Amino acid sequence: MRESIHQLNLRLAKFANALAMSVCFAFVWFHFLEASMEVPYSLWGNMAIIGIFLVLYCQFGRIYEAFLVSYMRISELVYSQMLAVAATDVIMYVFTCLLLRRFPPVYHFLFLGLDELVIAVLWSYAAHLWYFKSFPPKRTIVVWDMRKGMENLVSSYGMSKKFNVLADYSAETCVRDLSVLDDAEVVFLSGVHSHDRNIIIKYCIERGIVSFMVPRVGDVLMSGAQRMHLFHLPILRLAAYNPAPEFLFLKRLTDIVFSVFALVLTLPLQLLTMLAIKLEDGGPVFYKQVRLTQYGRRFELIKFRSMSVDAEKDGVARLSSGTADSRITRVGAFIRATRIDEIPQFVNVLKGEMSIVGPRPERPEIAEIYEKELPEFRLRLQAKCGLTGYAQVYGKYNTEPYDKLQMDLMYIANPGIAQDINILFATIKILFLKDSTEGIDEEKTNAL
């Protein structure tokens, strides 16, 4: 009962955040925007506009994980909320321009942004303090099979306030004596085979123990299964990647429009970049490299050159050692850090060799190395590769290839416009994180 009350309070705290942001917008709307209209809106019309702000902010808040008090640091909460309100404010500004039939002063929205920042900081700090005072760390047990070290991840990611790891057991030990789980509130299953895992999960559910499972490739493939009823039986249908034609049409149309817009918008920046690269060492401006896309087709990926001309003079594919790599030029270091080197890839998207969203395009030589240990790695090639994607957004630069593979397969298993839109907005979040993913900035994985 007490746990249910705490959960209700947490939901109320999240709603209070969204309500406070909406009140800020309402103040700006009533005092600066609606007041300047020739024919003021009715009460219900004004409420509808404020309601649109509330809905948009809540949606962007979910995309950017702005309310995950229990899993994120205060700084991460503030950052996520500011991204959510920034996206919402931009849309509301455009919406306001259409309503007023003119451009309202931008400083009204800058004033709004400052108020929203104050709310984000105060709410994040207060909610974080309240949550961990109200919710003591969960008694946690780690069960492992092929993968050990989950307890180390809990510590290194600052999650000790959330999970108090009491012990870790091998799956074999746990299955022999399931009673070792009786004192746990949470169980992490890491790399456990399906037979043992099913026994443990059933035991946990019967006793109200929450389970977190690190999936295997088979589990990810199952996540895209279509539920059916045949022969009066529940049946799951699994097949290769085969999205609806209308999705493929909309995806391709989006790729074309987005690429043309991006290339035109960034043209001055591209010209300056080309000039800087040429002036530094006189070498070629672009760098082309063979990559793999759908069905294993090869294409030449285009980037602004960020390494010395002879970086791979022996023809051997090498992983970059990151920002300390001596082959990276001074201009190259800057354009990698700012992701400017990725801009020419929109040409690949326009040509249909890539998509905006999809699995990261891998080099054939690197893919061959991965496939020796992970034969399932080629399953990524069911879909067209992308400039950004699920693994690029939600993985870190040091995420294992096996885990990146599973993230890519999660994307492939559930194709849809909504998922692509979420990934696009989430990409904006990682663009400003130094230690994010390798999908947009591949400096830590490929010698470019």
C-alpha positions as CSV (number, residue, x, y, z in Angstrom):
1,M,0.0,0.0,0.0
2,R,2.8,2.4,0.9
3,E,4.6,1.6,-2.4
4,S,1.4,2.5,-4.3
5,I,1.1,5.8,-2.5
6,H,4.7,6.6,-3.3
7,Q,4.1,5.8,-7.0
8,L,1.1,8.0,-7.0
9,N,3.1,10.8,-5.5
10,L,5.7,10.4,-8.1
11,R,3.1,10.7,-10.9
12,L,1.8,13.8,-9.2
13,A,5.3,15.2,-9.1
14,K,5.8,14.6,-12.8
15,F,2.4,16.3,-13.5
16,A,3.4,19.2,-11.3
17,N,6.5,19.7,-13.5
18,A,4.4,19.8,-16.7
19,L,1.8,22.0,-15.1
20,A,4.5,24.5,-13.9
21,M,5.9,24.7,-17.4
22,S,2.4,25.2,-18.9
23,V,1.7,28.0,-16.3
24,C,4.9,29.8,-17.6
25,F,3.7,29.5,-21.1
26,A,0.2,30.7,-20.1
27,F,1.7,33.8,-18.5
28,V,3.6,34.7,-21.7
29,W,0.5,33.9,-23.8
30,F,-2.0,36.0,-21.9
31,H,0.3,39.0,-21.2
32,F,2.2,39.3,-24.4
33,L,0.8,37.2,-27.3
34,E,-3.0,36.9,-26.9
35,A,-3.2,40.5,-25.6
36,S,-1.8,41.7,-29.0
37,M,-4.4,40.0,-31.1
38,E,-7.1,42.2,-32.8
39,V,-9.8,39.7,-31.7
40,P,-8.8,38.0,-28.4
41,Y,-9.6,34.3,-28.0
42,S,-12.4,33.0,-25.9
43,L,-11.5,31.3,-22.6
44,W,-11.8,27.8,-24.1
45,G,-9.7,28.9,-27.1
46,N,-6.9,30.0,-24.8
47,M,-7.2,26.8,-22.7
48,A,-6.9,24.8,-25.9
49,I,-3.7,26.5,-26.9
50,I,-2.2,26.0,-23.4
51,G,-3.4,22.4,-23.6
52,I,-1.5,22.0,-26.8
53,F,1.7,23.2,-25.1
54,L,1.1,20.7,-22.2
55,V,0.6,17.8,-24.5
56,L,3.6,18.6,-26.6
57,Y,5.9,19.1,-23.6
58,C,4.7,15.8,-22.1
59,Q,5.4,14.0,-25.4
60,F,8.9,15.5,-25.8
61,G,9.5,14.8,-22.1
62,R,8.9,11.1,-22.7
63,I,11.2,11.1,-25.8
64,Y,14.0,12.8,-23.9
65,E,13.4,10.9,-20.6
66,A,12.9,14.2,-18.8
67,F,11.0,12.7,-15.9
68,L,13.0,9.6,-15.0
69,V,13.9,10.8,-11.5
70,S,14.9,7.3,-10.3
71,Y,17.3,6.6,-13.1
72,M,18.9,10.0,-14.0
73,R,21.2,12.5,-12.3
74,I,20.0,16.0,-11.6
75,S,22.0,17.5,-14.4
76,E,20.6,14.9,-16.9
77,L,17.1,15.7,-15.8
78,V,17.6,19.4,-16.3
79,Y,19.2,18.9,-19.7
80,S,16.4,16.6,-20.8
81,Q,13.7,19.0,-19.7
82,M,15.3,21.9,-21.4
83,L,15.5,20.0,-24.6
84,A,11.8,19.1,-24.2
85,V,10.7,22.7,-23.6
86,A,13.0,24.0,-26.3
87,A,11.3,21.7,-28.9
88,T,7.9,22.6,-27.5
89,D,8.6,26.4,-27.5
90,V,9.8,26.3,-31.1
91,I,6.6,24.6,-32.3
92,M,4.5,27.0,-30.2
93,Y,6.4,29.9,-31.7
94,V,5.6,28.7,-35.2
95,F,2.0,28.1,-34.2
96,T,1.8,31.6,-32.7
97,C,3.1,33.1,-36.0
98,L,0.3,31.4,-37.9
99,L,-2.3,32.6,-35.4
100,L,-1.1,36.2,-35.3
101,R,-0.1,36.3,-39.0
102,R,3.1,38.0,-38.0
103,F,6.3,37.2,-36.2
104,P,6.0,38.0,-32.5
105,P,9.1,39.3,-30.7
106,V,11.5,36.5,-30.0
107,Y,12.4,37.9,-26.6
108,H,9.0,36.8,-25.2
109,F,10.1,33.2,-25.8
110,L,13.6,33.9,-24.5
111,F,11.9,35.2,-21.3
112,L,9.8,32.0,-21.2
113,G,13.0,29.9,-21.7
114,L,14.6,31.5,-18.6
115,D,11.6,30.8,-16.5
116,E,11.5,27.2,-17.7
117,L,15.2,26.7,-16.9
118,V,14.5,27.9,-13.3
119,I,11.6,25.4,-13.0
120,A,13.7,22.6,-14.4
121,V,16.5,23.1,-12.0
122,L,14.3,23.6,-8.9
123,W,12.0,20.6,-9.8
124,S,14.9,18.3,-10.6
125,Y,16.7,19.0,-7.4
126,A,13.6,18.7,-5.2
127,A,12.2,15.6,-7.0
128,H,15.6,13.9,-6.8
129,L,16.0,14.7,-3.1
130,W,12.4,13.6,-2.3
131,Y,12.5,10.4,-4.4
132,F,15.7,8.9,-2.8
133,K,14.5,9.9,0.6
134,S,11.1,8.2,0.1
135,F,12.3,5.2,-1.9
136,P,15.2,3.4,-0.3
137,P,17.5,1.3,-2.5
138,K,15.8,-1.9,-3.7
139,R,17.3,-5.1,-2.4
140,T,18.8,-6.5,-5.6
141,I,20.3,-9.8,-6.7
142,V,22.2,-10.3,-10.0
143,V,21.8,-13.7,-11.8
144,W,24.3,-14.2,-14.6
145,D,25.3,-16.9,-17.1
146,M,27.4,-15.7,-20.1
147,R,27.8,-12.1,-18.8
148,K,29.2,-11.1,-15.4
149,G,29.7,-7.7,-14.0
150,M,26.2,-6.3,-13.8
151,E,26.8,-5.2,-10.2
152,N,29.8,-3.2,-11.4
153,L,27.6,-1.4,-13.9
154,V,25.1,-0.5,-11.2
155,S,28.0,1.2,-9.3
156,S,29.7,2.9,-12.3
157,Y,26.4,4.4,-13.6
158,G,25.6,5.9,-10.1
159,M,22.6,3.6,-9.6
160,S,23.6,2.4,-6.1
161,K,20.9,4.7,-4.7
162,K,18.4,2.8,-6.7
163,F,19.7,-0.8,-6.4
164,N,21.4,-2.3,-3.4
165,V,23.1,-5.4,-4.8
166,L,23.1,-8.0,-2.0
167,A,24.6,-10.9,-4.0
168,D,25.2,-12.3,-7.4
169,Y,24.7,-15.9,-8.4
170,S,25.3,-18.0,-11.5
171,A,22.1,-19.1,-13.2
172,E,22.9,-22.8,-12.4
173,T,23.2,-22.0,-8.7
174,C,20.0,-20.0,-8.7
175,V,17.9,-22.7,-10.5
176,R,19.1,-25.3,-8.1
177,D,17.9,-23.3,-5.1
178,L,15.4,-20.5,-6.1
179,S,14.9,-19.6,-2.5
180,V,18.1,-17.5,-2.7
181,L,15.9,-14.9,-4.4
182,D,13.4,-14.6,-1.6
183,D,15.0,-11.6,0.1
184,A,15.2,-9.6,-3.2
185,E,12.9,-6.9,-4.5
186,V,14.7,-6.7,-7.8
187,V,16.5,-9.4,-9.9
188,F,18.8,-8.6,-12.8
189,L,19.1,-11.5,-15.3
190,S,22.3,-11.0,-17.4
191,G,22.9,-13.2,-20.4
192,V,20.8,-16.1,-18.9
193,H,19.7,-18.9,-21.4
194,S,16.0,-19.1,-22.0
195,H,15.4,-22.4,-20.1
196,D,16.9,-21.1,-16.8
197,R,15.6,-17.6,-17.3
198,N,12.0,-18.8,-17.7
199,I,12.2,-20.7,-14.4
200,I,13.6,-17.7,-12.6
201,I,11.1,-15.2,-14.1
202,K,8.1,-17.3,-13.2
203,Y,9.4,-17.7,-9.6
204,C,9.9,-13.9,-9.4
205,I,6.5,-13.0,-10.7
206,E,4.8,-15.4,-8.3
207,R,6.5,-13.6,-5.4
208,G,6.1,-10.0,-6.7
209,I,9.8,-9.6,-7.4
210,V,10.6,-7.2,-10.3
211,S,12.9,-8.6,-13.0
212,F,15.2,-6.7,-15.3
213,M,16.5,-8.9,-18.2
214,V,19.4,-8.2,-20.5
215,P,18.0,-9.9,-23.7
216,R,19.7,-12.2,-26.1
217,V,19.4,-11.9,-29.9
218,G,16.6,-14.4,-30.0
219,D,14.6,-12.4,-27.5
220,V,15.0,-9.3,-29.6
221,L,13.8,-11.1,-32.7
222,M,10.8,-12.3,-30.7
223,S,9.9,-8.7,-29.8
224,G,8.8,-8.1,-33.4
225,A,6.6,-11.2,-33.6
226,Q,3.1,-10.8,-34.9
227,R,0.4,-12.3,-32.5
228,M,-2.0,-14.6,-34.3
229,H,-4.7,-17.2,-33.5
230,L,-4.6,-20.3,-35.6
231,F,-6.0,-23.8,-34.9
232,H,-7.5,-22.2,-31.7
233,L,-4.0,-21.7,-30.5
234,P,-2.0,-18.5,-29.7
235,I,0.7,-18.3,-32.3
236,L,3.6,-15.9,-32.8
237,R,4.6,-15.3,-36.4
238,L,8.2,-14.2,-37.1
239,A,9.6,-13.2,-40.5
240,A,12.4,-11.2,-42.0
241,Y,12.2,-7.4,-42.2
242,N,9.3,-6.5,-44.5
243,P,7.7,-3.2,-43.5
244,A,4.5,-1.9,-45.1
245,P,4.9,-0.2,-48.5
246,E,3.4,3.0,-47.2
247,F,6.0,3.1,-44.5
248,L,8.8,2.7,-47.0
249,F,7.3,5.4,-49.2
250,L,7.0,7.9,-46.3
251,K,10.5,7.0,-45.1
252,R,12.0,7.6,-48.5
253,L,10.1,10.9,-49.0
254,T,11.3,12.1,-45.6
255,D,14.8,11.1,-46.5
256,I,14.7,13.2,-49.7
257,V,13.1,16.3,-48.1
258,F,15.3,16.2,-45.0
259,S,18.5,15.7,-47.0
260,V,17.8,18.6,-49.5
261,F,16.8,20.9,-46.6
262,A,20.0,20.0,-44.6
263,L,22.3,20.3,-47.6
264,V,20.9,23.7,-48.6
265,L,20.8,25.0,-45.0
266,T,24.4,24.0,-44.2
267,L,25.9,25.1,-47.6
268,P,27.8,28.1,-46.1
269,L,29.2,25.9,-43.3
270,Q,30.2,23.3,-45.9
271,L,32.1,25.8,-48.0
272,L,34.0,27.1,-44.9
273,T,34.8,23.5,-43.9
274,M,36.2,22.7,-47.4
275,L,38.3,25.8,-47.4
276,A,39.7,25.0,-43.9
277,I,40.6,21.5,-44.9
278,K,42.3,22.6,-48.1
279,L,44.3,25.3,-46.4
280,E,45.6,23.0,-43.7
281,D,47.4,20.4,-45.8
282,G,46.3,20.9,-49.4
283,G,44.8,17.4,-49.5
284,P,41.4,16.3,-50.8
285,V,38.4,17.8,-49.0
286,F,36.2,14.6,-49.0
287,Y,37.0,11.2,-47.7
288,K,35.2,8.2,-49.3
289,Q,35.0,4.8,-47.7
290,V,33.3,1.6,-48.6
291,R,30.4,0.6,-46.3
292,L,27.7,-2.0,-46.2
293,T,24.0,-1.2,-46.5
294,Q,20.8,-3.3,-47.0
295,Y,21.3,-6.9,-48.2
296,G,25.1,-6.4,-48.0
297,R,25.3,-4.0,-50.9
298,R,28.4,-1.8,-50.9
299,F,28.5,1.9,-51.4
300,E,31.0,4.8,-50.9
301,L,30.2,6.8,-47.8
302,I,31.2,10.4,-48.1
303,K,32.6,12.5,-45.2
304,F,34.7,15.6,-44.8
305,R,38.3,14.4,-44.4
306,S,39.3,14.6,-40.8
307,M,42.6,12.6,-40.9
308,S,45.9,13.0,-42.7
309,V,45.9,11.9,-46.3
310,D,48.1,8.8,-45.6
311,A,46.1,7.7,-42.6
312,E,45.5,4.3,-44.1
313,K,48.3,4.2,-46.7
314,D,48.9,0.4,-46.2
315,G,45.2,-0.3,-47.0
316,V,44.5,-1.9,-43.7
317,A,41.3,-0.9,-41.9
318,R,42.0,0.3,-38.4
319,L,39.8,1.5,-35.5
320,S,40.6,5.0,-34.4
321,S,42.0,5.5,-31.0
322,G,39.8,8.5,-30.5
323,T,40.7,12.2,-30.0
324,A,44.3,11.2,-29.2
325,D,44.8,9.6,-32.6
326,S,47.8,11.3,-34.2
327,R,46.3,10.9,-37.7
328,I,43.5,13.4,-36.9
329,T,44.2,16.9,-38.2
330,R,43.5,20.1,-36.3
331,V,40.5,20.9,-38.5
332,G,39.5,17.2,-38.3
333,A,39.4,17.3,-34.5
334,F,37.0,20.3,-34.7
335,I,34.7,18.9,-37.3
336,R,34.5,15.5,-35.6
337,A,33.7,17.2,-32.2
338,T,30.9,19.3,-33.8
339,R,29.7,16.5,-36.2
340,I,30.3,18.7,-39.2
341,D,32.3,15.9,-40.9
342,E,29.0,13.9,-41.2
343,I,27.2,16.5,-43.3
344,P,28.2,15.1,-46.7
345,Q,26.4,11.8,-45.8
346,F,23.2,13.6,-46.7
347,V,24.3,13.1,-50.3
348,N,24.4,9.3,-49.6
349,V,20.9,9.6,-48.2
350,L,19.7,11.6,-51.2
351,K,21.1,8.9,-53.6
352,G,19.2,6.2,-51.7
353,E,22.3,4.4,-50.4
354,M,21.4,5.4,-46.8
355,S,18.4,6.5,-44.8
356,I,18.2,9.2,-42.1
357,V,17.4,6.5,-39.5
358,G,18.7,3.0,-39.7
359,P,21.5,0.7,-38.5
360,R,25.0,2.3,-38.6
361,P,26.8,1.5,-41.9
362,E,29.8,-0.7,-41.1
363,R,33.0,-1.3,-43.1
364,P,33.1,-4.7,-44.8
365,E,36.5,-5.5,-43.1
366,I,35.1,-4.7,-39.7
367,A,31.9,-6.5,-40.3
368,E,33.8,-9.6,-41.3
369,I,35.7,-9.5,-38.0
370,Y,32.5,-9.2,-36.0
371,E,30.7,-12.0,-37.9
372,K,33.4,-14.5,-36.9
373,E,32.3,-14.2,-33.3
374,L,28.7,-13.0,-34.0
375,P,27.2,-14.7,-37.0
376,E,24.0,-12.9,-36.2
377,F,25.7,-9.6,-37.0
378,R,24.6,-9.8,-40.7
379,L,21.0,-9.6,-39.6
380,R,21.5,-5.8,-39.3
381,L,21.7,-5.8,-43.1
382,Q,17.9,-6.5,-43.4
383,A,17.3,-2.7,-43.4
384,K,19.0,0.2,-45.1
385,C,21.8,1.8,-43.0
386,G,21.2,5.2,-41.4
387,L,22.9,8.4,-40.5
388,T,21.5,7.9,-37.0
389,G,19.7,5.0,-35.4
390,Y,18.6,3.2,-32.3
391,A,22.1,1.9,-31.4
392,Q,23.7,5.2,-32.2
393,V,21.3,7.1,-29.8
394,Y,21.0,4.7,-26.9
395,G,24.4,3.1,-27.0
396,K,27.6,4.5,-25.7
397,Y,31.0,4.7,-27.5
398,N,32.1,1.7,-25.4
399,T,29.0,-0.4,-25.8
400,E,29.8,-3.9,-26.9
401,P,29.2,-4.9,-30.5
402,Y,26.7,-7.6,-29.3
403,D,24.7,-5.0,-27.5
404,K,24.7,-2.6,-30.4
405,L,23.6,-5.5,-32.6
406,Q,20.6,-6.1,-30.3
407,M,19.7,-2.4,-30.4
408,D,19.8,-2.4,-34.2
409,L,17.6,-5.5,-34.2
410,M,15.1,-3.9,-31.8
411,Y,14.7,-1.1,-34.4
412,I,14.4,-3.6,-37.3
413,A,11.9,-5.7,-35.4
414,N,9.4,-2.8,-35.0
415,P,9.6,-0.5,-38.0
416,G,7.4,2.5,-37.9
417,I,7.3,6.3,-38.5
418,A,6.7,6.9,-34.8
419,Q,9.9,5.1,-33.9
420,D,11.9,7.0,-36.6
421,I,10.6,10.3,-35.2
422,N,11.5,9.4,-31.7
423,I,15.0,8.5,-32.8
424,L,15.4,11.7,-34.7
425,F,14.4,13.8,-31.7
426,A,16.6,11.7,-29.4
427,T,19.5,12.3,-31.7
428,I,19.3,16.0,-30.9
429,K,20.0,15.1,-27.3
430,I,23.2,13.2,-27.9
431,L,24.6,15.7,-30.3
432,F,25.5,17.9,-27.3
433,L,26.8,15.1,-25.1
434,K,30.6,14.7,-25.3
435,D,30.5,11.0,-24.3
436,S,27.5,9.9,-26.2
437,T,27.4,7.4,-29.1
438,E,29.5,6.6,-32.1
439,G,26.6,6.8,-34.5
440,I,26.8,10.5,-35.3
441,D,30.5,10.9,-34.4
442,E,32.3,7.7,-35.3
443,E,35.7,8.8,-34.2
444,K,36.0,6.1,-31.7
445,T,35.2,3.3,-34.0
446,N,36.4,4.0,-37.5
447,A,39.5,5.4,-39.0
448,L,38.0,8.2,-41.1
